[in-house]
């Protein structure tokens, strides 16, 4: 039953990662410059959000208080 609690958090993290991939794909189409750098930075932040969300989900499951 605990797997059911962790699964939505993994899906949410996957959603952040898919968004990050889309930003990187857009950045690759641009020439080097500020616009490209901005898209790459957004992708980096989205990947960090996914990483933090995944970690917080595992920490919640480990202490047994994972109600979300």
C-alpha positions as a Markdown table, in Angstrom:
| # | Residue | x | y | z |
|---|---|---|---|---|
| 1 | Unk | 0.0 | 0.0 | 0.0 |
| 2 | Unk | 2.9 | 2.4 | 0.6 |
| 3 | Unk | 3.8 | 2.1 | -3.1 |
| 4 | Unk | 0.6 | 3.8 | -4.0 |
| 5 | Unk | 1.6 | 6.9 | -2.0 |
| 6 | Unk | 5.0 | 7.2 | -3.6 |
| 7 | Unk | 3.7 | 6.7 | -7.2 |
| 8 | Unk | 2.1 | 10.1 | -7.7 |
| 9 | Unk | 5.2 | 11.9 | -6.5 |
| 10 | Unk | 7.3 | 9.9 | -9.1 |
| 11 | Unk | 4.8 | 10.9 | -11.8 |
| 12 | Unk | 5.0 | 14.6 | -10.7 |
| 13 | Unk | 8.8 | 14.4 | -10.9 |
| 14 | Unk | 8.5 | 12.8 | -14.3 |
| 15 | Unk | 6.3 | 15.7 | -15.4 |
| 16 | Unk | 9.0 | 18.2 | -14.3 |
| 17 | Unk | 11.6 | 16.2 | -16.2 |
| 18 | Unk | 9.5 | 16.2 | -19.3 |
| 19 | Unk | 9.1 | 19.9 | -19.1 |
| 20 | Unk | 12.9 | 20.3 | -18.6 |
| 21 | Unk | 13.5 | 18.2 | -21.7 |
| 22 | Unk | 11.1 | 20.4 | -23.8 |
| 23 | Unk | 13.0 | 23.5 | -22.7 |
| 24 | Unk | 16.3 | 21.8 | -23.6 |
| 25 | Unk | 15.0 | 20.8 | -27.0 |
| 26 | Unk | 13.9 | 24.4 | -27.7 |
| 27 | Unk | 17.3 | 25.7 | -26.5 |
| 28 | Unk | 19.1 | 23.4 | -28.9 |
| 29 | Unk | 17.3 | 25.0 | -31.8 |
| 30 | Unk | 18.7 | 28.4 | -30.9 |
| 31 | Unk | 22.0 | 29.9 | -31.6 |
| 32 | Unk | 24.3 | 30.4 | -28.6 |
| 33 | Unk | 23.3 | 33.5 | -26.7 |
| 34 | Unk | 21.2 | 34.9 | -23.8 |
| 35 | Unk | 17.9 | 33.3 | -25.0 |
| 36 | Unk | 19.5 | 29.9 | -25.2 |
| 37 | Unk | 21.2 | 30.3 | -21.9 |
| 38 | Unk | 17.9 | 31.3 | -20.3 |
| 39 | Unk | 16.1 | 28.2 | -21.6 |
| 40 | Unk | 19.0 | 26.0 | -20.3 |
| 41 | Unk | 18.7 | 27.6 | -16.9 |
| 42 | Unk | 15.0 | 27.0 | -16.7 |
| 43 | Unk | 15.6 | 23.3 | -17.6 |
| 44 | Unk | 18.2 | 23.1 | -14.9 |
| 45 | Unk | 15.8 | 24.5 | -12.3 |
| 46 | Unk | 13.0 | 22.1 | -13.4 |
| 47 | Unk | 15.4 | 19.2 | -13.0 |
| 48 | Unk | 16.3 | 20.4 | -9.5 |
| 49 | Unk | 12.6 | 20.7 | -8.6 |
| 50 | Unk | 12.1 | 17.1 | -9.8 |
| 51 | Unk | 15.1 | 15.9 | -7.7 |
| 52 | Unk | 13.9 | 17.7 | -4.6 |
| 53 | Unk | 10.4 | 16.4 | -5.0 |
| 54 | Unk | 11.6 | 12.9 | -5.4 |
| 55 | Unk | 13.8 | 13.1 | -2.3 |
| 56 | Unk | 11.0 | 14.6 | -0.2 |
| 57 | Unk | 8.7 | 11.8 | -1.3 |
| 58 | Unk | 11.1 | 9.2 | -0.2 |
| 59 | Unk | 11.8 | 10.9 | 3.1 |
| 60 | Unk | 8.1 | 11.1 | 3.8 |
| 61 | Unk | 7.6 | 7.4 | 3.0 |
| 62 | Unk | 10.6 | 6.4 | 5.2 |
| 63 | Unk | 9.2 | 8.1 | 8.3 |
| 64 | Unk | 5.7 | 6.7 | 7.7 |
| 65 | Unk | 3.9 | 10.0 | 7.6 |
| 66 | Unk | 3.3 | 10.1 | 3.9 |
| 67 | Unk | -0.2 | 11.3 | 3.7 |
| 68 | Unk | 0.2 | 13.3 | 0.4 |
